[in-house]
Amino acid sequence: MDNTQILQHIDHTRLAAVSTWEEIEALCRQALEWHTASVCIPPSFVRRVREAFPQLRICTVIGFPLGYNTTQTKVFETAEAVAGGADEVDMVVNLGDVKDGAFDRVTAEIAALKAAADGRVLKVIIETCALTDEEKTALCRCVTEGGADYIKTSTGFGTAGAKLEDITLFRQHSGPGVKIKAAGGIRTK
């Protein structure tokens, strides 16, 4: 696989709290030049990017980076992102619910956000660096049963990113329709 093929699978991302419009515009221009899969940007920029770069695929984040917003807040954020022109949403699970073993709540939240996404791609960030293998396995079931399109390893704000053993675990325990997004810490082919 060459660099051009790899770039077609990368969400070109800028999620820093101090991101400026100038930096987001530069990111979008790079995404067009490099033919990346999408741009992943803060929700506050979605509408402006849709207007300025209508040809780009736009991804934004929900409940980011900590995931502990209420489900109702995340549903509102998702609907707002879709109304602004987002093609994809990356939600962060409520890690408190995960640590409490409340996987039914996690599944229900995923399903609610999938409905709010109104046919858009939904990726579920589970922040693997904070979880046991048993929790990761349970989350594979939640993502599958909740109807999400992807399970994703990391926000990039945690203590570690993607690890090969997590990708293997995801493949073993996620449903056949669930894709995998490795994020964070990947530096080589």
DRENNU-724848 format. One record per residue: residue number from 1; residue in one letter; x, y, z of N, C-alpha, C, CB in turn. Coordinates in steps of 0.001 Angstrom, whole numbers. Glycine has a CB too. Layout:
N
- NUM,a,X,Y,Z,X,Y,Z,X,Y,Z,X,Y,Z
...
This chain:
189
- 1,m,853,-1171,0,0,0,0,902,1239,0,-972,-4,1231
- 2,d,666,2147,-951,1494,3347,-1012,839,4487,-216,1721,3773,-2486
- 3,n,1552,5594,-93,1072,6724,716,-259,7275,223,2104,7835,719
- 4,t,-460,7318,-1087,-1724,7815,-1640,-2888,6950,-1172,-1669,7844,-3180
- 5,q,-2713,5647,-1194,-3768,4735,-728,-4000,4873,775,-3407,3281,-1067
- 6,i,-2935,5055,1527,-3061,5212,2981,-3821,6492,3310,-1668,5229,3653
- 7,l,-3481,7586,2634,-4146,8865,2910,-5653,8800,2685,-3553,9957,2042
- 8,q,-6113,7958,1785,-7536,7819,1515,-8304,7203,2690,-7737,6978,279
- 9,h,-7573,6712,3679,-8186,6104,4864,-7971,6937,6125,-7628,4710,5076
- 10,i,-7359,8099,5978,-7022,8935,7136,-8005,10089,7261,-5581,9473,7021
- 11,d,-8488,10299,8486,-9265,11489,8805,-8246,12563,9192,-10327,11219,9970
- 12,h,-8039,13526,8323,-7075,14602,8603,-7683,15448,9722,-6762,15483,7300
- 13,t,-6993,15532,10852,-7617,15983,12097,-6920,17167,12725,-7654,14865,13078
- 14,r,-7755,18070,13248,-7276,19156,14117,-8370,19373,15150,-6956,20497,13299
- 15,l,-8101,18952,16391,-9097,19044,17460,-8592,19814,18675,-9521,17659,17885
- 16,a,-7491,20502,18535,-6956,21279,19655,-7963,22345,20075,-5602,21932,19277
- 17,a,-8063,22580,21365,-8997,23588,21893,-8680,24982,21378,-8967,23588,23416
- 18,v,-7443,25214,20993,-7024,26542,20531,-6979,26643,19005,-5657,26882,21104
- 19,s,-7649,25733,18315,-7668,25766,16852,-8298,27057,16356,-8429,24555,16292
- 20,t,-7659,27655,15358,-8179,28878,14760,-8775,28568,13392,-7069,29948,14643
- 21,w,-9584,29491,12886,-10153,29314,11550,-9045,29190,10514,-11087,30487,11196
- 22,e,-7987,29959,10629,-6861,29877,9692,-6262,28464,9681,-5775,30914,10062
- 23,e,-6106,27857,10853,-5557,26498,10941,-6523,25464,10353,-5241,26147,12405
- 24,i,-7806,25647,10594,-8808,24729,10045,-8846,24845,8522,-10210,25021,10645
- 25,e,-8780,26060,8004,-8727,26251,6543,-7504,25556,5946,-8701,27759,6195
- 26,a,-6360,25695,6587,-5144,25046,6097,-5305,23527,6105,-3929,25459,6954
- 27,l,-5893,22992,7148,-6164,21559,7247,-7036,21114,6074,-6852,21222,8595
- 28,c,-8071,21880,5779,-8995,21540,4692,-8295,21588,3334,-10199,22496,4695
- 29,r,-7473,22574,3124,-6724,22659,1866,-5780,21451,1720,-5917,23989,1804
- 30,q,-5128,21073,2817,-4270,19883,2781,-5088,18634,2469,-3531,19709,4121
- 31,a,-6253,18507,3079,-7104,17339,2842,-7493,17226,1372,-8363,17412,3711
- 32,l,-7778,18357,758,-8096,18351,-673,-6884,17958,-1503,-8607,19726,-1114
- 33,e,-5743,18503,-1156,-4507,18208,-1888,-4103,16745,-1739,-3374,19111,-1399
- 34,w,-4233,16208,-541,-3776,14855,-251,-4850,13791,-460,-3281,14788,1157
- 35,h,-6099,14219,-696,-7221,13288,-908,-7452,12380,304,-6962,12429,-2153
- 36,t,-7497,12991,1483,-7757,12219,2696,-9225,11791,2742,-7393,13044,3957
- 37,a,-9529,10835,3608,-10906,10338,3730,-11852,11449,4169,-10970,9171,4728
- 38,s,-11388,12286,5091,-12221,13371,5615,-11330,14354,6354,-13344,12825,6554
- 39,v,-11969,15412,6840,-11363,16260,7859,-12147,16020,9130,-11365,17785,7447
- 40,c,-11460,15923,10249,-12119,15786,11544,-11820,17051,12328,-11637,14497,12317
- 41,i,-12882,17787,12644,-12747,19134,13185,-13694,19341,14359,-13014,20177,12097
- 42,p,-13438,20355,15184,-14356,20668,16276,-15744,21038,15736,-13792,21819,17134
- 43,p,-16791,20721,16485,-18153,21011,16036,-18395,22474,15677,-19119,20607,17094
- 44,s,-17718,23384,16353,-17941,24811,16106,-17513,25250,14710,-17202,25628,17134
- 45,f,-16739,24432,13999,-16281,24772,12659,-17048,24057,11542,-14827,24454,12541
- 46,v,-17932,23128,11881,-18575,22295,10861,-19303,23134,9814,-19554,21327,11516
- 47,r,-20170,24012,10233,-20973,24798,9289,-20074,25656,8377,-21969,25702,10060
- 48,r,-19064,26292,8953,-18156,27138,8155,-17368,26317,7141,-17184,27892,9072
- 49,v,-16914,25140,7555,-16176,24290,6626,-17101,23795,5520,-15536,23099,7366
- 50,r,-18332,23418,5858,-19278,22959,4840,-19492,24056,3793,-20632,22555,5490
- 51,e,-19615,25302,4233,-19826,26411,3305,-18573,26715,2477,-20252,27657,4072
- 52,a,-17415,26676,3102,-16166,27034,2423,-15586,25901,1571,-15145,27460,3442
- 53,f,-15845,24660,1977,-15282,23488,1297,-16372,22438,1077,-14107,22886,2118
- 54,p,-17345,22732,214,-18494,21822,61,-18109,20435,-449,-19501,22431,-883
- 55,q,-16946,20299,-1067,-16532,19022,-1626,-15903,18088,-586,-15558,19256,-2748
- 56,l,-15598,18593,593,-14943,17773,1620,-15941,16918,2395,-14174,18664,2589
- 57,r,-15475,15761,2809,-16220,14928,3742,-15831,15423,5140,-15907,13369,3542
- 58,i,-16837,15776,5952,-16595,16389,7257,-16984,15422,8367,-17378,17712,7395
- 59,c,-16057,15238,9287,-16285,14469,10504,-16133,15431,11683,-15286,13248,10617
- 60,t,-16940,15225,12708,-16774,16007,13935,-16928,15091,15137,-17801,17173,14000
- 61,v,-16651,15634,16301,-16626,14849,17528,-17783,15232,18451,-15291,15037,18251
- 62,i,-18254,14237,19185,-19390,14389,20087,-18975,13888,21469,-20645,13613,19557
- 63,g,-19253,14699,22497,-18871,14303,23851,-17367,14213,24007,-19503,12975,24208
- 64,f,-16680,15034,23295,-15226,14929,23171,-14522,15878,24128,-14791,15218,21735
- 65,p,-13448,15473,24753,-12756,14189,24660,-13074,13222,25799,-11286,14425,24620
- 66,l,-13894,13638,26765,-14070,12828,27975,-15274,11896,27965,-14180,13721,29140
- 67,g,-16284,12190,27168,-17408,11280,27008,-18458,11295,28090,-16906,9949,26898
- 68,y,-18292,12116,29113,-19229,12032,30233,-20415,12990,30155,-18498,12284,31493
- 69,n,-20632,13593,28985,-21841,14384,28786,-23057,13459,28903,-21818,15110,27398
- 70,t,-24219,14034,29175,-25426,13209,29207,-25756,12745,27792,-26622,13992,29824
- 71,t,-26517,11679,27709,-26954,11189,26403,-27741,12264,25667,-27805,9918,26557
- 72,q,-28609,12972,26380,-29413,14019,25744,-28521,15107,25146,-30390,14636,26759
- 73,t,-27467,15461,25843,-26530,16460,25326,-25845,15941,24071,-25481,16830,26393
- 74,k,-25419,14689,24094,-24753,14098,22929,-25711,13998,21737,-24200,12703,23281
- 75,v,-26975,13665,22005,-27969,13606,20933,-28136,14989,20313,-29329,13079,21467
- 76,f,-28228,16021,21148,-28345,17391,20639,-27118,17760,19815,-28526,18390,21801
- 77,e,-25923,17461,20342,-24677,17757,19620,-24665,17074,18251,-23452,17307,20448
- 78,t,-25119,15833,18218,-25140,15072,16969,-26105,15699,15970,-25530,13610,17235
- 79,a,-27308,16016,16422,-28300,16637,15534,-27797,17986,15009,-29645,16825,16275
- 80,e,-27162,18754,15862,-26602,20049,15465,-25493,19866,14425,-26057,20801,16697
- 81,a,-24645,18867,14626,-23558,18600,13682,-24112,18186,12318,-22625,17505,14231
- 82,v,-25109,17331,12326,-25735,16886,11079,-26384,18075,10367,-26788,15779,11358
- 83,a,-27096,18903,11113,-27739,20088,10518,-26706,21043,9922,-28581,20825,11574
- 84,g,-25516,21079,10501,-24451,21951,10009,-23695,21393,8821,-23492,22228,11102
- 85,g,-23912,20113,8525,-23264,19534,7350,-22281,18417,7613,-22574,20583,6631
- 86,a,-22233,17883,8819,-21312,16780,9108,-21754,15512,8382,-21231,16524,10629
- 87,d,-20779,14801,7826,-21020,13519,7169,-20787,12349,8120,-20125,13378,5943
- 88,e,-19987,12601,9151,-19620,11563,10119,-19537,12185,11499,-18271,10886,9740
- 89,v,-19864,11377,12512,-19689,11817,13894,-18931,10746,14669,-21060,12114,14565
- 90,d,-17975,11216,15456,-17181,10343,16323,-17570,10657,17763,-15629,10539,16089
- 91,m,-18283,9744,18389,-18715,9949,19777,-17757,9261,20737,-20150,9420,19989
- 92,v,-17641,9819,21932,-16848,9193,22987,-17827,8552,23969,-15905,10241,23709
- 93,v,-17581,7275,24302,-18458,6593,25258,-18299,7194,26650,-18155,5080,25291
- 94,n,-19300,6994,27466,-19242,7413,28860,-18435,6355,29615,-20690,7594,29475
- 95,l,-17182,6675,29906,-16297,5713,30561,-16739,5397,31991,-14873,6243,30570
- 96,g,-17453,6326,32627,-18014,6030,33948,-19007,4883,33868,-18693,7272,34538
- 97,d,-19880,4909,32839,-20817,3797,32646,-20060,2500,32381,-21783,4097,31482
- 98,v,-18988,2575,31600,-18189,1383,31308,-17603,823,32607,-17054,1714,30294
- 99,k,-16991,1682,33409,-16367,1228,34655,-17409,703,35659,-15565,2376,35285
- 100,d,-18649,1218,35564,-19739,705,36413,-20326,-596,35883,-20842,1745,36532
- 101,g,-19908,-1004,34687,-20473,-2202,34074,-21870,-1985,33521,-20502,-3316,35073
- 102,a,-22244,-738,33284,-23588,-391,32785,-23598,-434,31257,-24025,1023,33292
- 103,f,-23323,-1601,30709,-23182,-1729,29267,-24507,-1568,28536,-22574,-3063,28929
- 104,d,-25623,-1830,29234,-26926,-1572,28619,-27107,-75,28364,-28065,-2105,29516
- 105,r,-26632,753,29290,-26704,2214,29108,-25810,2662,27951,-26291,2947,30410
- 106,v,-24630,2068,27853,-23707,2408,26770,-24334,2045,25422,-22347,1677,26955
- 107,t,-24916,857,25331,-25559,425,24089,-26714,1347,23725,-26059,-1020,24216
- 108,a,-27529,1706,24717,-28669,2603,24468,-28188,3966,23980,-29520,2770,25746
- 109,e,-27107,4476,24565,-26580,5765,24127,-26080,5690,22679,-25445,6220,25059
- 110,i,-25382,4630,22344,-24897,4460,20968,-26082,4429,20003,-24052,3156,20835
- 111,a,-27118,3677,20348,-28303,3592,19488,-28973,4959,19336,-29306,2573,20059
- 112,a,-29030,5734,20414,-29643,7067,20354,-28844,7992,19442,-29746,7678,21765
- 113,l,-27527,7909,19512,-26705,8758,18644,-26753,8290,17202,-25262,8778,19131
- 114,k,-26863,6989,16979,-26996,6485,15612,-28290,7025,14999,-26982,4923,15590
- 115,a,-29360,7047,15778,-30622,7600,15284,-30478,9094,14992,-31753,7362,16306
- 116,a,-29844,9815,15881,-29659,11263,15697,-28750,11572,14515,-29080,11889,16965
- 117,a,-27858,10657,14184,-26935,10863,13059,-27659,10794,11717,-25813,9820,13096
- 118,d,-28873,10311,11710,-29736,10365,10533,-29052,9829,9272,-30188,11790,10297
- 119,g,-28507,8618,9391,-27886,7970,8244,-26412,8273,8045,-28607,8353,7034
- 120,r,-25868,9181,8844,-24430,9476,8741,-23630,8390,9443,-24101,10866,9349
- 121,v,-22360,8338,9134,-21456,7375,9766,-21287,7736,11240,-20073,7348,9042
- 122,l,-21390,6725,12107,-21155,6897,13542,-19976,6023,13949,-22429,6537,14374
- 123,k,-18944,6690,14496,-17792,5982,15060,-17842,6152,16572,-16430,6519,14469
- 124,v,-17545,5080,17280,-17586,5090,18740,-16164,4966,19273,-18487,3940,19286
- 125,i,-15714,6027,19937,-14374,6045,20522,-14472,5472,21934,-13770,7500,20538
- 126,i,-13682,4419,22191,-13791,3768,23502,-12605,4042,24424,-13934,2284,23316
- 127,e,-11574,4717,23956,-10386,5075,24755,-9758,3840,25399,-10759,6100,25847
- 128,t,-9193,2982,24559,-8650,1691,24986,-7637,1780,26121,-8012,1018,23824
- 129,c,-6874,2866,26186,-5829,2972,27216,-6407,2998,28628,-4995,4226,26985
- 130,a,-7696,3249,28772,-8326,3327,30090,-9091,2050,30455,-9268,4515,30138
- 131,l,-9013,1032,29599,-9906,-125,29741,-9162,-1445,29899,-10818,-212,28547
- 132,t,-9854,-2392,30533,-9376,-3776,30589,-9808,-4484,29306,-9928,-4524,31860
- 133,d,-9216,-5637,29051,-9637,-6415,27883,-11100,-6839,27993,-8748,-7650,27720
- 134,e,-11561,-7132,29194,-12961,-7509,29385,-13889,-6348,29038,-13202,-7965,30832
- 135,e,-13509,-5142,29429,-14313,-3962,29089,-14300,-3701,27583,-13793,-2724,29842
- 136,k,-13153,-3866,26967,-13059,-3678,25510,-13950,-4685,24790,-11589,-3824,25029
- 137,t,-13934,-5927,25251,-14770,-6966,24646,-16248,-6626,24805,-14469,-8339,25276
- 138,a,-16640,-6192,25990,-18036,-5805,26218,-18420,-4624,25326,-18264,-5448,27705
- 139,l,-17501,-3691,25135,-17788,-2537,24279,-17918,-2933,22812,-16697,-1488,24433
- 140,c,-17216,-3957,22385,-17413,-4462,21027,-18866,-4886,20838,-16460,-5650,20737
- 141,r,-19432,-5548,21843,-20846,-5944,21776,-21753,-4715,21775,-21208,-6867,22962
- 142,c,-21446,-3725,22619,-22257,-2502,22679,-22278,-1790,21334,-21724,-1557,23761
- 143,v,-21120,-1662,20725,-21015,-983,19437,-21804,-1747,18374,-19536,-842,19015
- 144,t,-21682,-3054,18381,-22407,-3894,17420,-23912,-3775,17637,-21967,-5370,17543
- 145,e,-24361,-3970,18869,-25796,-3950,19171,-26398,-2555,19047,-26039,-4483,20568
- 146,g,-25586,-1516,19284,-26072,-147,19172,-26174,345,17741,-25183,762,19940
- 147,g,-25618,-423,16795,-25753,-94,15382,-24715,867,14837,-27077,471,15149
- 148,a,-23622,1082,15567,-22576,1989,15074,-21851,1376,13887,-21570,2321,16194
- 149,d,-21232,2245,13111,-20507,1810,11921,-19065,1415,12221,-20526,2902,10884
- 150,y,-18474,2044,13243,-17066,1821,13584,-16892,1746,15092,-16179,2938,13003
- 151,i,-15874,1007,15504,-15329,1097,16849,-13937,1714,16681,-15281,-329,17581
- 152,k,-13619,2678,17522,-12382,3454,17373,-11586,3404,18662,-12689,4920,16988
- 153,t,-10282,3317,18553,-9428,3074,19711,-9263,4256,20656,-8103,2657,19246
- 154,s,-9141,5471,20120,-8632,6541,20975,-9074,7922,20529,-7138,6489,21018
- 155,t,-9135,8829,21493,-9369,10243,21201,-8084,10939,20768,-9957,10947,22422
- 156,g,-6957,10364,21130,-5680,11039,20937,-5330,11925,22120,-5708,11863,19665
- 157,f,-6254,12030,23076,-6030,12843,24269,-5732,11976,25488,-7244,13727,24543
- 158,g,-5799,10654,25340,-5524,9740,26440,-4034,9483,26590,-6258,8429,26232
- 159,t,-3717,8504,27401,-2316,8204,27694,-1651,7328,26640,-2214,7534,29029
- 160,a,-2448,6729,25741,-1898,5886,24674,-2909,5814,23539,-1551,4453,25201
- 161,g,-2408,5414,22380,-3274,5295,21215,-3477,3851,20818,-2703,6072,20053
- 162,a,-3586,3635,19516,-3890,2315,18964,-2766,1319,19233,-4144,2417,17464
- 163,k,-3177,95,19534,-2239,-1016,19697,-2761,-2183,18874,-2067,-1417,21211
- 164,l,-1856,-2912,18249,-2237,-4030,17393,-3113,-5036,18135,-995,-4724,16853
- 165,e,-2799,-5324,19398,-3588,-6305,20145,-5032,-5838,20353,-2932,-6583,21497
- 166,d,-5266,-4521,20425,-6638,-4027,20531,-7385,-4211,19218,-6647,-2552,20939
- 167,i,-6715,-3975,18102,-7340,-4166,16795,-7720,-5636,16617,-6390,-3704,15656
- 168,t,-6843,-6531,17020,-7128,-7963,16946,-8332,-8314,17824,-5891,-8785,17376
- 169,l,-8369,-7783,19041,-9502,-8023,19943,-10804,-7506,19321,-9257,-7343,21315
- 170,f,-10768,-6299,18752,-11957,-5735,18101,-12460,-6660,16999,-11648,-4341,17520
- 171,r,-11545,-7153,16172,-11951,-8007,15053,-12593,-9290,15564,-10744,-8338,14156
- 172,q,-12076,-9830,16653,-12606,-11078,17198,-13987,-10908,17823,-11651,-11635,18227
- 173,h,-14289,-9722,18362,-15501,-9567,19176,-16548,-8602,18621,-15115,-9113,20525
- 174,s,-16242,-7884,17540,-17228,-6983,16944,-18021,-7718,15879,-16545,-5738,16342
- 175,g,-19236,-7246,15642,-20067,-7839,14611,-19467,-7646,13235,-21456,-7253,14656
- 176,p,-19920,-8436,12253,-19324,-8397,10916,-19508,-7059,10201,-19913,-9490,10074
- 177,g,-20501,-6274,10565,-20710,-4985,9913,-19955,-3835,10533,-22141,-4663,9915
- 178,v,-19276,-4084,11644,-18566,-3021,12354,-17139,-2911,11829,-18564,-3283,13880
- 179,k,-16783,-1709,11391,-15422,-1446,10931,-14582,-972,12114,-15411,-389,9784
- 180,i,-13276,-968,11918,-12341,-603,12984,-11557,635,12558,-11375,-1783,13311
- 181,k,-11444,1586,13487,-10636,2786,13245,-9542,2832,14305,-11517,4097,13277
- 182,a,-8309,2665,13862,-7165,2784,14756,-6764,4255,14794,-5969,1872,14291
- 183,a,-6642,4810,15984,-6320,6240,16121,-5322,6441,17242,-7597,7075,16388
- 184,g,-4381,7328,16989,-3412,7691,18010,-2198,6796,18029,-4055,7671,19342
- 185,g,-1042,7413,17991,206,6666,18169,727,5944,16943,24,5685,19231
- 186,i,42,6033,15819,490,5332,14609,1477,6232,13885,-719,4954,13675
- 187,r,2696,5755,13707,3740,6583,13116,4421,5939,11915,4765,6905,14150
- 188,t,4188,4652,11669,4841,3958,10563,3819,3104,9822,6015,3084,11074
- 189,k,4185,2723,8605,3331,1819,7831,3190,497,8539,3890,1605,6425
